[in-house]
Amino acid sequence: MKATLRVDDISAGYGRVLAVKNLSLSAAAGEVVSILGRNGAGKTTTLLSVSGLVKPRSGRVSVDGTSLRLGRPHAASKAGLIQVPEDRALFTGLTVRENLAAAGARRKADLTMVTDLFPELEPLIGRRAGLLSGGEQQMLALARAITLRPKVLLVDEMSLGLAPVVCQRLSSVIRGLADESGVAVLLVEQHLSLALEVADRGIVLHKGSVAMEGTRAELTAKRHEIESSYMGGAGTVEDPAA
Ligand SMILES: Nc1ncnc2c1ncn2[C@@H]1O[C@H](COP(=O)(O)OP(=O)(O)OP(=O)(O)O)[C@@H](O)[C@H]1O
């Protein structure tokens, strides 16, 4: 399968901390790839390296075979790499409609697309984002990213703090987006069963490196090992100079 997103041998970090080491991954159109691992394993840094918000020290990120200049978020989004940030980054004092407009989704077709995907948001369109529930806020954050028509959607910790039923709802939208619109998805997820349910493939990070990777079936067969060795507890990379 031809990769839409290809990440080759990237290393990235902060000061003396090397958070991601020689990491490679790919995602094809219509494929959902989960990035798993415990706190500090390097999942968010991987996404930020792809979306250009962190500049990797080395390596290559390409979309449809074209290399991107590293550390350029605007170029990354123009190339179709759209990130849903972990903290949702909504304007809480603005309405749902205004939040969408601020992201460039002003046309009627954009709003129709959002309410088709998330009918739950339709009656809330004039409500301030700060008054929405956590699940509704996450729907809005996801909707906002989708209206930018991503080739590759980068989703960070979507399920954090949300009820299981809301997580199921969000992951079914993500699955639908991949299946019906051919969007490639990189999904950072702490919730193993949710990640395995929605993903086609997954990679497990440990201390900034890929410790395991496989298809959903392969990772599901190893879920106990993943859980005991690579999820929960601290997996933070050590500062070599500390
Ligand atoms: N802004 C930063 N400055 C310095 N170190 C950082 C920064 N952000 C992350 N780190 C460190 O980089 C390493 C990887 O962090 P990262 O956030 O990528 O991991 P993660 O797997 O996404 O963890 P979490 O699930 O807690 O978000 C950790 O050691 C973390 O402490």
The ligand as an ORCA input file, in Angstrom:
! r2SCAN-3c Opt
* xyz 0 1
  N       8.448     21.098     26.238
  C       9.253     20.163     26.761
  N      10.434     20.493     27.325
  C      11.261     19.554     27.835
  N      11.004     18.228     27.831
  C       9.843     17.831     27.289
  C       8.895     18.766     26.728
  N       7.830     18.079     26.257
  C       8.092     16.771     26.509
  N       9.278     16.626     27.124
  C       9.915     15.363     27.522
  O      10.041     14.569     26.351
  C       9.755     13.206     26.632
  C       8.630     12.717     25.746
  O       7.452     13.458     26.033
  P       6.108     13.322     25.184
  O       5.153     14.359     25.679
  O       6.429     13.286     23.755
  O       5.621     11.875     25.626
  P       4.169     11.249     25.557
  O       4.370      9.822     25.261
  O       3.310     12.040     24.652
  O       3.674     11.424     27.047
  P       2.253     11.910     27.622
  O       1.349     10.772     27.403
  O       2.564     12.161     29.051
  O       1.881     13.163     26.864
  C       9.458     13.158     28.131
  O      10.664     12.826     28.780
  C       9.025     14.562     28.449
  O       9.313     14.867     29.799
*
